[in-house]
């Protein structure tokens, strides 16, 4: 298939700039996985769409406040750093901009001296290898001076950092939020449990490669980035018990979907597992684990809309997006959601 097959027209005003309050009052499009039938509800209605015996799988990764603004010690120039992954202790791979001001050997201070860094080298991919110097815990300092790495299409400032975290986030390490989970509240999760739906957690640390545009016109030529994931034994048991009893496994977000399908591909079954994955899911992919998907509305020509198309069919997906635009749904990270499944 062609990248252009996944293009759709989106008015700029439908790109959500701020989250809905309360979290679970966003709109929810219900899409029949096989039928393509569409219903319009609100996210708090998800309780009625789940059945006793189903399980809901959530990604408990927590976003690093990974955007730092530094002052170059040699010249006073301002440079932005975006932490990508921790190489060892205080050494990180990071994006730096403007890059010409962050050459190897240059040093920067952050937060009025709370932290400083030295650029060790420029990597072949254009990123920088950086060593940080600080007092006490690196992550405690980062929490004080770092900003959330909001996607480029969100231009309004976020007043509360926690609104770009899920209420169940706990494993620090993501460069972006698993946004399908932003709609849940503690109260909604309790209602879901009370209905007899089991809840399990996996961890996939979302990398910025998630937002990397597909440049190859033939989508099969696109290469995904690697992301670290893990699934605990407890969650594997929940999934396998659900399958054995005839329940549905509902993945909350494309990150959960990629985690579960990666485990099945690597191990041949759902089990306790930890690895890195570069799985690319597009139409023609054979799903081994999930029966339902909760997800937001994704960018045109992105790997994420391709994943959705693989799950519920290309025609169903593109019609759903056309309907979402017509019905003025809110799009992307802080936008509305879809629930895709066949009725039990």
N, C-alpha and C positions, 0 to 999 in steps of 0.2 A: 504494500500500500504506500501511497505518497503522503508526505507530511501535509501537503495542501488539502488532503481529504479531511483533515481534522481542524480546518479553519472555520470560524463562525464570526459574524459581526457582533461586536459588543459595544454598546454606547458607554463612553467613559464614566458617565454618572452612575452606572450600575456597579462600579468597582467600590466595594465597601471600604470606607476610610476609618471606621471605628466599629467596635463590637456592639451588639445589641445587649441591652440590660432589661431584665435578667438574662443570663446566658441562654436559658432554654426557651426563650421567646422568639428565637429566630424562626423563619419559615422552613418548612420541610416538604420537599417534593417526594412523593411516594411513587416509585417506578417499578412496575411489574417486570421482573427480570426476563421472563419469556414473552409475556403478552405485550409489553411496552405500554400498558395502561398507566395513565398518570392521575394522581390525586394530589390535592393541595391541602396541607395541614400545617401545624406548628411543631417545633421540635419536642415539646413536652408530650405530644401525642405518641411518641415513640413507645411508651409503655404499652399502649393498646396494640401496637404493631408487632410486639414480641410475644412469644407464647411460652408457657411453662415448659421447661425441658430444653429451651434454646440456651445458647451461651453467647456472651458478648465479650470480645477480646479487645483490650485497650493497650495502647502504647504509653508506658509510664515514663518515657524520657522527659527530661527537664531542659529547657533552653538556657544556654549560657548567655549572660549579658555581654556578648562577645564583641561589640563595637566600641572601640577605644579611640579617643582623640588625643594625640600626642603633640608635644612641642619639641622640635629638633633642637638639641642642646647647642649645636654648632652655629645655627643661624636664626633660630626662633620661628622657623617655618612650621605651619600646622599640617600634620599628616594623620590620616585616618587608618586605623588598623582593624581588620576583621579576623578574629581567631577562627581557624578552621579545624585543626586537630592537634592534640598534645603529643609531641614526639617523645619527650622524656622530662619528668619533673617540671622545670620552668622553661623548657624549650618548646616553642609552638611553631607550627606552620600557619602563616597568616597572609591575607591579602593586604596590600598597602597602597594607598593612593594619596597624592600622586606618587607613583613608583619611583620616579627619577630622584625624589627627595629622600628615598629610603634605600640607599645603596649599602652594600656590606661595609661595616665599620661605623656607620652613623648611629647615634644614640638619641633617645627621646625620653621625656618625662611626662607623666600622666597624673591627673588629679592633684595638681599643686604639690608634687613630690611624693605622693603616696606610693608610686611605682615608677620604675624606669626600665628601659630596655635597650638592648644593642642588637642591631641587625647582623646576623652571623654570615648569611650568604643569600644570594638570589638564586632561586631554583629554576630548573629548565622550563617549568610551566608558568613562570612569571611571579609565582608566590615568593614570600620571604621566609627564611628560617630565623626566628627571633628568640633571644634569651631575655627573660624578665628578672628583675631584682626588686625585692619588696621585703617588708617586715611581716612576720606572722603568716597566716594562710593566704595563698594566692587567690583562692576562690572567694574568701571573705573580702579581700581588697577589690577584686573584680566586681563583686556585688555592689560595692559602694560607688565605683567610678564608671563601670561599664553601662552601656545602653543596649536595649534589645535590638537584634539585627532584623528589623522589620523589612519585608520585601520592598523592592524599589517602587512598586505601584501604590504603596501606602505613603502618602505625603504629609498626613497630619501627625502631630506628635502624640505619643501614648502617655497618658498621665499616670497610669498605674501599670507597672511592669507585670504584675500577676495576671493581667488580662491577656497576655500573650503566653500564658502557661495554662495547661489543663489543671483542674482541681485535684487530680490524682498524680500529678508529676512528682517524681522522686529521684530518678537516676540522671544526674547532671551530665550533659554531654552533647546536646543538639545545637546546631547552628540555625535551626528554624523549628517552629512548633508543628506538631502533628495536629493540624487545624480542625480536623473532623471532631476531635475530642473537646474542642473549646466550648461546645454547646451543652455539655453535661454539668449539672450541679450536684453537690452531695445528696440533696434531697431527691433528685431524679434517680440517682443511682440506687438509693435505698428503696424507692418504689419498684424499680426493676428487679432488685433482689427479692423483694416481698412477693413478686409475682411468680417466683420460682425459676427465674433466669439466673444461671451461674455467670459470674464475672471473673475473667482471668486476665493476667497482664503479661505482655512481652515488652522487650526493650529494643527499639531500633533508634540509634542516634542519627537524626536527620542531617544530612550534609547539604551544603549550598548547591551541590550538583543537582539536587532535586529541581532547582529552578533554571538549570542550564538549558538553553534553547536547543531544540533539535535542528541541526544545520543540514544534515543529509536529507535530500529529497526523498530517497527511498528509506523508509523508517528502519528497515532491517540493517542498515549501515550505521545506525546510531549506537554509540557505546556508552553505557551507563557508568557512573562513578561507583566506587565501593562504599558501603556503609556497614558499620558494626551492629550486630544484633544478637540477642540471646532469648531463649525461651526456657523458663524453669520447668521442673518436673511437674509441679502442681498444675500449671496451665496446660501442659500436655495431657495430663490425666483428665482435666475438665473437658478438653476438646474430644478426646477419644471416648469418654463416657457419653458425651452428648451425641456423637456419631452413632455409637452402639445402640442408643435408646431412640434413635430416629429424630433427634432434635436438629436444629439448624445452628451452624457456626457463623456468627455475624462478626465480621471484621470492622472495627471502627477506624476508618482511614486507610489510605493506600499504603501507609507504612506498615500497618498490621497485616494487610493483605500480602505485601511483599515478604514480610518475615515468615508468615505461615507457609506460603508457597515455596519459599527458599528452603525451609526445613524439609518439606516433602521432597523437593528435588535433590537435596544433598543426602538425606538419610533414608529416603524411601517411605517415611512415615512421620507422624507427629510425635516428637520425643524431646526430652531435654537436650538442648543443643546451643552452641555458641560458635559464631563464625562471622565472616564478612560476606556480603552479597552484592552482586552487580546485576541482579535479575532484571530483565527488561520484559514487561508484560504488554503485549499488543495483540490485536485480533489474530486468532488462530491458536492462542495459548490454551493449554488444557489445564484447568484448575483441579487441584487434588484435594483441597481442604475447605475453602470457604463456600458458604451457601448464600450469604448476604453481605452487603457492603453499605456502610454509612460513610458518606464522603461529601466534601464541598464541591462547588462548581469551579472548574480549573481553567487555566489559560488556554487559548486557542493553540493548536499545534504542539501541545506539551505532552510529555510522556505520561502524565497523569490522566489526561482525557483519553489517551490511547489505552491505558489500563482499564478504565471504565468501559470503553468500547469492547474490549476483550471479554469483559465479564457479562455484559448484558446485551451485546450485539451493537454493531455500528449504527444501523438505522435507528434503533431504539434510543441510543445515546444522542445522536445528532438531533433527533426530533425533540428529545427532552430539553436539550440546550436551547433550541429554537423557541420552545414553549417558555422556558425560564426567562429568556430575554423579553418575550411578549408580555409575560405576567409580571415583569419588573422585579424579579428576584435579585438579591444582592450577591455579588460574585467575589470569589477568591478567599483569602485567609480569614477575614472578618465577616464573610458573607453567610448566606443561607446554606442549607444542607439537602442531600438526597438520601433516601433510604431505598436501596435496590435489593429486592428479593422476590421470590415466588411465595404466595400465601401458603401457609401450612394447612 
